[in-house]
Amino acid sequence: MKSILTMAGPRAFRIAPVCLLLTMLCSAVSAQDARWSEEQANAWYAQQPWLVGANFLPSNAINELEMWQADTFDPVTIDRELGWAEGLGMNTMRVFLHNLLWEQDPKGFETRIDAFLSIAAKHHIRPIFVLLDSCWDPYPKLGPQHPPIPGVHNSGWVQAPGAEVLADPAQYLRIERYVEGVIGAFARDPRILAWDLWNEPDNENQGSYAKIDLRNKGEIVQSLLPKVFAWARSVHPTQPLTSGLYYGDWSSESAMPPVPRIQYEQSDVITFHDYGWPEHFEQRVKELQQSHRPVICTEYMARGAGSLIETILPIAQKYKVGAINWGLVAGKTQTYLPWDSWQRPYVLTSPTVWFHDLLHPDGRPYRTYEADLIRQLTSQAVARDGHPESPSDTPRQ
């Protein structure tokens, strides 16, 4: 039997290069769907300044819904408070989004995200956006949010997508559309530093699931989290993807519990939370640096638990680990109150020491020493490394 090439004659030689080109293009697209290599991740990180910032919510919002809904989105307050962050030398913020906002009005939400990014860029701040969150109230609702519960830490925060969606696989298409929609809209936007896909995904939030039984939450997350990474990669973002480890044994990949292992294996850059003493923080850093990937701490600083700006930030600088503390301006979240306020609200008394947050609502530092140290260490890093005004992200190859 004659080969197809012989039967086709010279025309086959004209088609072959085209087919080869198409094959190469398809391979390139497929490669974009994969986790970044260590080389890609480190090349991206080499372009960044030393990353220092805070988990940001404007002081007049109780949760991510109140921050972003059209009726309560407040560019003036955001501009003022990000200006204070810039004055501290900060260059990133970790900012939570919510699937209900996208489902309600995708274009409107996209417009408000764009407005936020323009404000942040004016202050030389590139945010990490968090898409999903398993902490706090598992029954989120759009519309007016309830006022803060007096004396209680973070009394109005809501989960995304919430218990109803997590408990019903038939609704997972909502998560897929949200993840692909938001990341797809900003996949090549250099104003965004990274995407944090799911905050503490298997956090049990014991006692908060009275309406819907989610005792199998860990099993649900083990199945769903890899899909969330796949949905995010399907729109080919130029920014890295991550989900932060927050518990368990990290001494080796094999020692990790199932969900942290998924986070570790799927993340382009490694992020983590640590509210412990400085020696514990440093040990965590050393464990995660075994990945040979960039490491960023996306939650730290709980003064009453031993995690302080003056003890943690110098360690982060030593290892060039990004450091994002919880809370910028004290406000409606009341996260300056300690965790034990859930059991014993601070109604008649005030805590001896602020737990989270750096600034009073008028911009004054809670502790002048902290503000001075942040400025000192960030300016040292700029002098040493430079500060690219508009660093370009490394596209996936």
C-alpha positions as CSV (number, residue, x, y, z in Angstrom):
1,M,0.0,0.0,0.0
2,K,1.3,3.4,-0.9
3,S,1.7,6.0,1.9
4,I,-0.7,8.9,2.1
5,L,2.2,11.2,1.5
6,T,3.2,9.4,-1.7
7,M,-0.4,9.4,-2.9
8,A,-0.8,13.1,-2.2
9,G,2.2,14.1,-4.1
10,P,4.0,17.5,-3.6
11,R,0.9,19.1,-2.0
12,A,1.6,17.0,1.2
13,F,4.9,18.8,1.6
14,R,3.1,22.2,1.6
15,I,0.6,20.9,4.2
16,A,3.1,19.2,6.5
17,P,4.8,22.4,7.8
18,V,1.3,23.9,8.6
19,C,0.4,20.7,10.5
20,L,3.6,20.9,12.4
21,L,3.0,24.5,13.3
22,L,-0.5,23.7,14.5
23,T,0.9,20.9,16.6
24,M,3.4,23.2,18.2
25,L,0.7,25.8,19.0
26,C,-1.5,23.2,20.6
27,S,1.4,22.0,22.7
28,A,2.1,25.5,23.8
29,V,-1.5,26.0,24.9
30,S,-1.4,22.7,26.7
31,A,1.7,23.8,28.5
32,Q,-0.1,26.9,29.8
33,D,-2.5,24.6,31.6
34,A,0.2,23.1,33.7
35,R,1.7,24.2,37.0
36,W,4.6,26.6,36.6
37,S,8.0,25.0,36.7
38,E,10.4,25.9,39.5
39,E,12.4,28.0,36.9
40,Q,9.3,29.9,35.8
41,A,8.2,30.6,39.4
42,N,11.7,31.8,40.5
43,A,12.1,33.9,37.4
44,W,8.8,35.6,38.2
45,Y,9.8,36.2,41.8
46,A,13.1,37.6,40.8
47,Q,11.2,40.4,39.1
48,Q,9.3,41.3,42.3
49,P,10.4,43.6,45.1
50,W,10.4,42.2,48.6
51,L,6.7,41.8,49.0
52,V,5.3,43.4,52.1
53,G,1.6,44.2,52.8
54,A,-1.6,43.5,54.7
55,N,-4.8,41.7,54.3
56,F,-7.0,44.6,53.2
57,L,-10.6,45.5,53.7
58,P,-11.6,49.2,54.0
59,S,-12.4,50.1,57.5
60,N,-16.1,50.9,56.7
61,A,-16.8,47.3,55.4
62,I,-17.6,44.4,57.6
63,N,-16.9,41.8,54.9
64,E,-16.0,41.2,51.3
65,L,-19.6,41.7,50.2
66,E,-19.9,45.1,51.8
67,M,-16.6,46.1,50.3
68,W,-17.5,45.2,46.7
69,Q,-21.3,45.6,46.3
70,A,-22.3,48.6,44.1
71,D,-24.2,50.4,46.9
72,T,-21.3,50.2,49.4
73,F,-18.2,50.2,47.2
74,D,-16.2,53.2,48.4
75,P,-13.3,54.3,46.2
76,V,-12.6,57.4,48.4
77,T,-12.0,55.3,51.5
78,I,-10.0,52.7,49.5
79,D,-7.8,55.4,48.1
80,R,-7.2,57.0,51.5
81,E,-6.3,53.8,53.2
82,L,-4.1,52.4,50.4
83,G,-2.3,55.7,50.5
84,W,-1.5,55.0,54.2
85,A,-0.3,51.6,53.2
86,E,2.0,53.1,50.6
87,G,3.3,55.5,53.2
88,L,4.4,52.5,55.2
89,G,6.4,51.2,52.2
90,M,3.9,48.4,51.4
91,N,3.6,47.1,47.9
92,T,0.9,44.5,48.0
93,M,-2.4,43.8,49.6
94,R,-4.3,40.5,49.9
95,V,-8.0,41.2,49.0
96,F,-11.0,38.8,49.1
97,L,-13.5,38.6,46.3
98,H,-16.9,36.6,46.4
99,N,-18.7,34.4,43.9
100,L,-22.1,36.0,44.7
101,L,-20.9,39.3,43.4
102,W,-19.9,37.8,40.1
103,E,-23.2,35.8,39.8
104,Q,-25.3,38.9,40.5
105,D,-23.6,41.3,38.0
106,P,-20.4,40.1,36.3
107,K,-19.8,43.3,34.3
108,G,-20.5,45.6,37.3
109,F,-18.2,43.5,39.5
110,E,-15.5,43.5,36.8
111,T,-15.8,47.3,36.6
112,R,-15.3,47.7,40.3
113,I,-12.3,45.4,40.4
114,D,-10.8,47.5,37.6
115,A,-11.5,50.7,39.6
116,F,-9.8,49.1,42.7
117,L,-6.8,48.1,40.6
118,S,-6.4,51.6,39.2
119,I,-6.4,53.0,42.8
120,A,-3.9,50.4,44.0
121,A,-1.6,51.0,41.0
122,K,-1.6,54.7,41.8
123,H,-0.1,53.7,45.2
124,H,2.3,51.2,43.6
125,I,0.4,48.3,45.2
126,R,-0.3,45.0,43.4
127,P,-2.9,42.9,45.1
128,I,-3.2,39.2,45.6
129,F,-6.9,38.4,45.0
130,V,-8.6,35.6,47.0
131,L,-11.5,33.9,45.2
132,L,-12.9,31.4,47.7
133,D,-12.8,31.2,51.5
134,S,-13.9,28.5,54.0
135,C,-13.8,30.7,57.1
136,W,-16.6,32.3,59.2
137,D,-20.3,32.5,58.3
138,P,-21.1,29.7,55.8
139,Y,-24.4,31.3,54.7
140,P,-23.5,34.4,52.7
141,K,-26.3,36.6,51.3
142,L,-26.2,39.6,49.0
143,G,-27.7,42.9,50.1
144,P,-27.2,45.0,53.3
145,Q,-24.9,43.2,55.8
146,H,-25.6,43.2,59.5
147,P,-23.7,45.6,61.8
148,P,-20.7,44.3,63.8
149,I,-21.6,42.3,66.9
150,P,-20.3,44.4,69.8
151,G,-17.0,43.2,71.2
152,V,-16.6,40.3,68.8
153,H,-13.6,39.6,66.4
154,N,-14.6,39.5,62.7
155,S,-18.3,39.0,63.4
156,G,-19.6,39.6,59.9
157,W,-17.2,37.7,57.6
158,V,-18.8,35.3,55.1
159,Q,-17.6,32.2,53.3
160,A,-17.4,31.8,49.5
161,P,-19.1,29.9,48.1
162,G,-20.7,28.8,51.4
163,A,-22.2,25.6,52.7
164,E,-25.2,25.4,50.4
165,V,-22.9,25.2,47.3
166,L,-20.3,23.0,48.9
167,A,-22.9,20.4,49.9
168,D,-24.4,20.1,46.4
169,P,-22.2,19.0,43.5
170,A,-24.9,20.0,41.1
171,Q,-24.0,23.6,42.0
172,Y,-20.2,23.3,41.3
173,L,-20.8,24.8,37.9
174,R,-21.4,28.1,39.7
175,I,-17.8,27.9,41.1
176,E,-16.3,27.0,37.8
177,R,-18.0,29.9,36.0
178,Y,-16.9,32.3,38.7
179,V,-13.3,31.2,38.8
180,E,-13.0,31.2,35.0
181,G,-14.9,34.4,34.6
182,V,-13.0,36.6,37.1
183,I,-9.5,35.2,36.3
184,G,-10.3,35.2,32.6
185,A,-11.2,38.9,32.7
186,F,-7.9,39.9,34.3
187,A,-5.6,37.0,33.2
188,R,-3.1,39.3,31.6
189,D,-3.4,42.3,33.9
190,P,0.0,43.3,35.2
191,R,-1.6,45.2,38.1
192,I,-2.5,41.9,39.8
193,L,0.3,40.1,41.6
194,A,-1.2,36.6,42.1
195,W,-4.4,34.6,42.5
196,D,-5.0,32.9,45.9
197,L,-7.7,30.4,44.9
198,W,-9.0,29.2,48.2
199,N,-8.4,30.5,51.7
200,E,-8.0,27.7,54.3
201,P,-10.3,25.4,52.2
202,D,-10.9,22.6,54.7
203,N,-11.2,24.9,57.8
204,E,-13.9,23.1,59.8
205,N,-15.4,26.2,61.4
206,Q,-16.8,24.0,64.1
207,G,-20.3,25.0,65.3
208,S,-21.1,27.1,62.3
209,Y,-22.8,24.5,60.2
210,A,-26.0,24.0,62.2
211,K,-28.3,24.3,59.1
212,I,-26.3,22.1,56.7
213,D,-24.3,19.1,57.7
214,L,-20.7,19.4,56.4
215,R,-18.9,16.9,58.5
216,N,-17.4,15.6,55.3
217,K,-16.0,19.1,54.3
218,G,-12.4,17.8,54.1
219,E,-13.4,15.1,51.6
220,I,-15.4,17.6,49.5
221,V,-12.4,19.9,49.4
222,Q,-9.9,17.1,48.5
223,S,-12.0,16.5,45.4
224,L,-12.9,20.1,44.6
225,L,-9.6,22.0,45.1
226,P,-7.7,20.3,42.2
227,K,-10.7,21.2,40.0
228,V,-10.5,24.8,41.1
229,F,-6.8,24.9,40.1
230,A,-7.7,23.4,36.7
231,W,-10.5,25.9,36.1
232,A,-8.1,28.7,36.9
233,R,-5.4,27.4,34.6
234,S,-7.9,26.9,31.8
235,V,-8.0,30.6,31.2
236,H,-4.2,30.9,31.0
237,P,-3.4,33.6,33.6
238,T,0.0,35.2,33.4
239,Q,-0.1,35.6,37.2
240,P,0.9,32.7,39.5
241,L,-1.7,30.6,41.3
242,T,-1.6,29.6,44.9
243,S,-3.5,28.4,48.0
244,G,-2.0,28.9,51.4
245,L,-1.0,26.1,53.7
246,Y,-2.1,26.7,57.3
247,Y,-1.8,23.5,59.4
248,G,-0.2,20.2,59.6
249,D,3.3,18.7,59.3
250,W,5.3,20.3,56.5
251,S,8.6,18.7,57.2
252,S,8.2,16.7,53.9
253,E,5.7,16.4,51.2
254,S,4.8,12.9,52.3
255,A,4.1,14.0,55.8
256,M,1.6,16.6,54.8
257,P,-2.2,16.0,55.4
258,P,-4.2,15.6,52.2
259,V,-5.4,19.1,51.6
260,P,-2.1,20.9,52.4
261,R,-0.4,18.4,50.1
262,I,-2.7,19.4,47.3
263,Q,-2.0,23.1,48.0
264,Y,1.7,22.4,48.0
265,E,1.7,20.3,44.8
266,Q,-0.7,22.6,42.8
267,S,0.6,26.1,43.7
268,D,2.9,27.9,41.4
269,V,4.3,29.9,44.3
270,I,4.0,28.6,47.9
271,T,2.0,30.6,50.4
272,F,1.3,29.9,54.0
273,H,-0.3,31.3,57.2
274,D,1.5,31.4,60.6
275,Y,0.4,33.2,63.7
276,G,3.0,31.6,66.0
277,W,6.2,32.6,67.7
278,P,9.2,33.7,65.6
279,E,11.0,30.4,65.9
280,H,8.0,28.6,64.7
281,F,7.6,31.0,61.7
282,E,11.3,30.5,60.8
283,Q,10.9,26.7,60.9
284,R,7.9,26.9,58.6
285,V,9.9,29.0,56.1
286,K,12.7,26.5,56.1
287,E,10.3,23.6,55.5
288,L,8.6,25.3,52.6
289,Q,11.8,26.4,51.0
290,Q,12.4,22.8,50.3
291,S,10.0,23.3,47.4
292,H,12.7,25.4,45.7
293,R,9.9,27.9,44.8
294,P,9.1,31.4,46.1
295,V,7.5,31.5,49.5
296,I,5.1,34.2,50.7
297,C,3.4,34.3,54.1
298,T,-0.1,35.6,53.4
299,E,-1.3,35.8,57.0
300,Y,0.7,36.6,60.2
301,M,0.7,39.1,63.1
302,A,-1.4,38.2,66.1
303,R,0.2,40.1,68.9
304,G,-1.5,38.2,71.8
305,A,-0.4,34.9,70.2
306,G,3.3,35.9,70.0
307,S,3.4,36.9,66.3
308,L,4.7,40.5,66.1
309,I,5.9,42.8,63.4
310,E,9.2,43.4,65.1
311,T,10.0,39.6,65.4
312,I,8.5,38.2,62.2
313,L,9.2,40.9,59.6
314,P,13.1,40.8,60.0
315,I,13.0,37.0,59.6
316,A,10.9,37.3,56.4
317,Q,13.4,39.9,55.1
318,K,16.3,37.6,55.9
319,Y,14.9,34.8,53.8
320,K,13.2,37.2,51.2
321,V,9.9,35.7,52.1
322,G,6.9,37.9,51.3
323,A,5.1,39.0,54.5
324,I,1.4,40.0,54.6
325,N,0.0,40.7,58.0
326,W,-3.7,40.5,59.0
327,G,-5.4,43.9,58.9
328,L,-4.4,47.4,57.9
329,V,-7.0,49.8,59.4
330,A,-9.1,49.0,62.5
331,G,-12.7,49.1,61.5
332,K,-16.0,47.2,61.3
333,T,-14.3,43.8,61.2
334,Q,-13.0,44.5,64.8
335,T,-10.0,42.2,64.2
336,Y,-8.1,44.3,66.8
337,L,-10.0,42.2,69.3
338,P,-8.6,38.8,70.2
339,W,-9.9,35.4,69.1
340,D,-11.3,34.6,72.5
341,S,-13.9,37.4,72.0
342,W,-15.9,34.7,70.2
343,Q,-16.5,33.1,73.7
344,R,-16.2,36.3,75.8
345,P,-17.1,39.5,73.9
346,Y,-15.1,42.6,74.9
347,V,-18.2,44.8,75.5
348,L,-17.4,46.4,78.8
349,T,-13.6,46.1,78.6
350,S,-11.0,46.6,75.9
351,P,-8.2,44.2,75.2
352,T,-4.8,45.1,76.8
353,V,-3.1,44.7,73.4
354,W,-4.6,44.9,69.9
355,F,-4.6,41.5,68.3
356,H,-4.5,42.4,64.5
357,D,-4.5,45.7,62.5
358,L,-1.8,48.4,62.2
359,L,-3.6,51.8,62.0
360,H,-6.4,53.7,63.8
361,P,-9.3,54.8,61.6
362,D,-7.7,58.2,61.2
363,G,-4.4,56.7,60.0
364,R,-2.4,57.0,63.2
365,P,-0.3,53.9,63.9
366,Y,-1.4,51.7,66.8
367,R,2.3,51.4,67.6
368,T,4.7,54.0,66.1
369,Y,7.5,51.6,66.5
370,E,5.8,49.1,64.2
371,A,5.2,51.7,61.5
372,D,8.8,53.0,61.7
373,L,10.2,49.4,61.4
374,I,8.0,48.6,58.4
375,R,9.2,51.7,56.7
376,Q,12.8,51.0,57.6
377,L,12.9,47.4,56.4
378,T,11.0,48.1,53.2
379,S,13.2,51.1,52.3
380,Q,16.3,48.9,53.0
381,A,14.9,46.4,50.5
382,V,14.3,49.0,47.9
383,A,17.8,50.3,48.3
384,R,19.2,46.8,48.0
385,D,17.0,45.4,45.3
386,G,15.5,48.3,43.6
387,H,11.7,48.8,43.2
388,P,10.4,48.1,39.7
389,E,7.5,50.5,39.2
390,S,5.6,48.2,36.8
391,P,7.1,44.7,36.9
392,S,6.0,42.6,34.0
393,D,4.6,39.2,34.7
394,T,6.3,36.2,33.2
395,P,3.8,34.6,30.8
396,R,3.3,30.8,30.9
397,Q,5.3,29.2,28.1
